[in-house]
Amino acid sequence: MSDDNYEKGLKIRREVLGAEYVDKAIANADDFNRPLQELVTSYCWGSVWGREELSRRDRSLINLAMLTALNRPHEIKLHLHGALNNGLTKDDIREVLLQTAIYCGVPAAIDSFRIAREVFAEREAENK
């Protein structure tokens, strides 16, 4: 697939989630899930993340809240890395997760806090 939205989405997706992760996901795509990878890259990352009305930082805050509400640990971990890449601090992440505890439930927020601590530790180890 090589339309403009796909290329735009691929660029944004790599910048937010990391080229290594994105390139691996695309390289591992097969006939079954390749259409999903193309849809996610073009539609989610090109059409929506590519809009300029919200900053990437704001989109990351929103994603962390929604993914916590939906209890999607794999995606939370991925988007925590993206949030840090988009300039969120640990304090920003703590505050959005505290907010989710009130509106989405304490158990969901506890899981997201645990995952965030894992991500922070991974990032600190990478920077040593």
C-alpha positions in Angstrom: 0.0 0.0 0.0 1.5 3.4 -0.9 -1.2 6.1 -0.8 -0.4 9.5 0.8 -2.4 8.8 4.0 -0.5 5.6 4.5 2.8 7.3 4.1 1.8 10.1 6.4 0.5 7.6 8.9 3.6 5.5 8.7 5.8 8.5 9.5 3.7 9.6 12.5 3.4 6.0 13.8 7.2 5.6 13.7 7.8 8.9 15.4 5.3 8.2 18.2 5.7 4.4 18.8 9.3 4.0 17.5 10.5 2.8 14.1 11.7 -0.6 15.5 8.2 -1.5 16.8 6.3 -0.3 13.8 8.7 -1.8 11.2 8.5 -5.1 13.0 4.7 -5.0 13.1 4.6 -4.4 9.4 7.3 -6.9 8.5 5.5 -9.6 10.5 2.2 -8.9 8.8 0.8 -11.8 6.7 -2.1 -12.2 4.4 -4.5 -12.5 7.3 -3.5 -9.3 9.3 -1.8 -7.1 6.6 -5.1 -5.4 5.9 -5.4 -4.5 9.6 -1.9 -3.0 9.6 -2.7 -1.0 6.5 -6.0 0.2 8.0 -4.3 1.2 11.3 -1.5 3.0 9.6 -3.6 4.9 7.1 -6.8 5.6 9.0 -5.7 5.8 12.7 -2.3 7.3 12.2 -2.7 9.1 8.9 -6.3 10.4 9.0 -6.7 11.0 12.7 -3.3 11.3 14.3 -2.3 13.4 11.3 -4.9 16.1 12.0 -3.5 19.3 13.4 -6.4 20.3 15.6 -4.9 18.5 18.6 -1.3 18.1 19.5 0.3 14.7 19.7 0.8 15.3 23.4 -3.0 15.9 23.8 -3.8 12.8 21.8 -1.5 10.8 24.0 -3.3 12.0 27.1 -6.6 11.1 25.6 -5.3 7.6 24.5 -4.0 6.8 28.0 -7.3 7.6 29.5 -9.4 5.7 26.9 -7.1 2.6 27.0 -7.2 2.5 30.7 -11.0 2.7 30.6 -11.0 -0.1 28.1 -8.5 -2.1 30.1 -6.2 -2.8 27.2 -2.8 -3.4 28.8 -0.8 -4.2 25.7 -2.0 -0.9 24.1 -1.5 1.0 27.3 2.1 -0.1 27.4 2.7 0.8 23.8 1.0 4.2 24.2 2.9 5.0 27.4 6.1 4.8 25.3 4.4 7.0 22.7 3.3 9.5 25.4 6.9 9.8 26.6 8.0 10.3 23.0 5.4 13.0 22.7 6.7 14.9 25.6 4.5 13.8 28.5 6.3 13.6 31.8 5.8 11.0 34.6 3.8 13.7 36.4 1.5 14.2 33.4 1.0 10.4 33.1 0.4 10.1 36.9 -2.3 12.8 36.7 -4.2 11.3 33.8 -4.1 7.9 35.4 -5.4 9.4 38.7 -8.2 11.0 36.7 -9.1 7.7 35.2 -9.3 6.1 38.6 -12.2 8.4 39.4 -14.1 8.0 36.1 -13.1 4.6 34.9 -12.5 2.6 38.0 -9.7 2.1 40.5 -8.8 -1.4 39.3 -8.3 -0.2 35.8 -6.1 2.7 37.0 -4.1 0.4 39.2 -3.3 -1.8 36.2 -2.2 1.2 34.2 -0.1 2.6 37.1 1.7 -0.8 37.3 2.3 -0.9 33.5 3.5 2.7 33.7 6.1 1.9 36.3 7.3 -1.0 34.1 7.7 1.4 31.1 9.5 4.0 33.2 11.9 1.3 34.4 12.5 0.1 30.8 13.2 3.6 29.6 15.6 4.3 32.5 17.5 1.1 31.8 17.7 2.0 28.1 19.2 5.4 29.0 22.0 4.0 31.2 
